[in-house]
C-alpha cells in the first residue's frame, strides 16, 4: 500500500476521517496476513514509511503507525503519506541458555 490520505473534508469531521484511515490500514494488514506464505517463510513482515509527502517519508515500525496518524491529526496536517509493503519474515532461533 502506497497512499496519500487527505485529512481535510468539507462534510466529514477530521476525527471521523482519521478513524477511516486507521480502519483502512488495519483492513490492508489483515488482508496481507491472510495470504499464503511462501515455502520456508515463518510470517509476513512489513516495511513501513510515514511522512507528510512521499519524499519526506521516513521508516517506522509497524506498531508506530497509529501513533504517527494521531500526531498528524494533532499537527493539523492536510494530508500524509503511508507506505506499507509486505515481505517474508523469518524467526531467529535462540541459543540454549540465552535470555531475552
Secondary structure as UniProt FT lines:
FT   STRAND          2..6
FT   HELIX           14..34
FT   TURN            39..40
FT   STRAND          43..51
FT   TURN            54..56
FT   STRAND          58..60
FT   HELIX           62..64
FT   HELIX           65..74
FT   TURN            75..76
FT   STRAND          79..89
FT   TURN            96..97
//
